[in-house]
Amino acid sequence: MIKGILNFSQFSRSLAYASVGLLMAVSAFGETLPTASETAKAMGIGWNLGNTLEAISSETAWGNPVTTQKLIDSVKAAGFNTVRIPVAWDIHATNSVIDATWIARVKEVVDYCVGRNMYAIINIHWDNGWLENNCTEAKKAENNVKQKAYWTQIANYFKSYDSHLLFASANEPNVTDATGMAVLLSYHQTFIDAVRATGGNNSSRVLIVQGPSTDIEKTYNLMTTLPTDNIASHLMAEVHYYSPWNFCGLTKDTTYSWGKYYMAYFWGQSNHSTTDTDHNPTWGEETYLDSCFNLMKTQFVDKGIPVVLGEFGAIKRTTLSGADLTLHTASREYYNKYVAKAAISRGIIPVYWDNGASDFAVFNRSTGAITDKGLVKALIDGAGISTPVVRTAGKDRVSGGSGVSMNPLTGVLTLTVEDLDQVRNVVIFDQLGKRVKTLEHSSVQRTIQIGQDLKAGIYIIQIQGISGVQSFTISKY
């Protein structure tokens, strides 16, 4: 007997993924998809395909190359389990009818993600601001007609997709007061009603609605109610976080009437400079971040409404050198790790903003190579994602990394699983993504034997847990 032992001692925080093409987009109509809270537990940490499908005029208009499966595979292999795909629709439509070629291209990118068993979020992004800059009574009726038209088309096109696809109403709607908030709620209500009306899996798909300006404090103060949904527990809220802005995005020191507003190169109480004190932060560090995230936990998460932190990140100060660069790099990694950890610990889904530019990117969009290994490690560590300990003996060889590959399996593979209460089920797929066998939670034992009833071929073994999924491949002679 050939044995392989997988240690799942902290399964609830573990994610490991194999680069295998599971065709898992389709779910039988009539089934109720998992709730928002159940979905949130499986989404892990996310990554934004920024400045790409939302670029005005074409996918490559803002300097990024055409998205490939290779890139998404690299994102998954790094440990991310969710991809937020910002999309522009209005610029690819005539009289509010979406161009067929464009929506087919969006589908290709969605399939890159869900085909690898990742979660994908598609939205209506800035899109020349037709909705985001017009949360006003004057535009309310006109924009609700357009909102209904677009989401009816999008929802119908993706109706068969399972819970791995989520829809988000907007991006960063410009709202600062109660009047604008009321208009925004009408846009969200139109979105929800349009999607639900298409039926099929859209009847219970998880939908995401954005807070005013996706600002945490504005959301806490103004978004005191949510739109009505005809199915309970299938809504999420979304906010973004770029605080303090002088650390996250400000690109030059600025003089105001009240004094000078300096860029912050450093962040964290243990990362202040003793030689360049002008560029230390004066607000917005750990205590402030914790207080903001606590607001979202109280307002939404504790009431069964998960929160998507749809964007966060901090600019890389490429002009620094020497000790300042070293301290800045440490600060930036610490910041992103802290955000990810603080979010996950409160039931908030962190999604890093990557726009492909050198000051934010962590992947080379052409090759898929990680361009900022320190930052990726910080994000993954912050989210509590770890690769399982894998040991084996005998002829069959096991390799770790982003997944586990066993070649060839000539006997029986024995898996030893700890923390059984964290395991939902174990599923075996063939190389075409067809489900071969499922062990539901009630029948999952501490020791699982795989292989004796499998024909020769390549199989994907997927262990689905409360907060993540571990997948690996085996080939049997």
NORBELRA-V717233 format. One line per field, one symbol per residue. burial: b if it has 16 or more other ideal C-beta (glycine too) atoms within 10 Angstrom, else e. A space follows every 50 residues. Layout:
burial=???
This chain:
burial=ebbbbbebeebebbbbbbbbbbebbebeeeeebbbbbbbbbbbbbbbbbb bbbbbeeebeebebeebbbebbbbbbbbbbbbbbbbbbbbbbbeeeebee ebbebbeebbbbbbbbbbbbbbbbbbbeebbbebbeeebbeebbebbbbb bbbbbebbbebbbbbbbbbbbbbebeeeebbebbbbbbbbbbbbbbebeb bbbbbbbbbbbbbbbbebbbebbeebbebeeeebbbbbbbbbbbebbbeb eeeeeeeeeeebbbbbbbeebbbeebeebbbeebbeeebeebbebbbebb beeebbbbbbbbbbbbbeebeeebeebbbbbbbbbbbbbbbbbbebbbbb bbbbbbeeebbbbebeebebebeebbebbbbbbbbbbbebebeeebebee ebbbbbeebebbbbbebebeebbbebbbbeeebeeeeebeeeebeeebeb beebeeeebbbbbbbebbbbbbbbebe
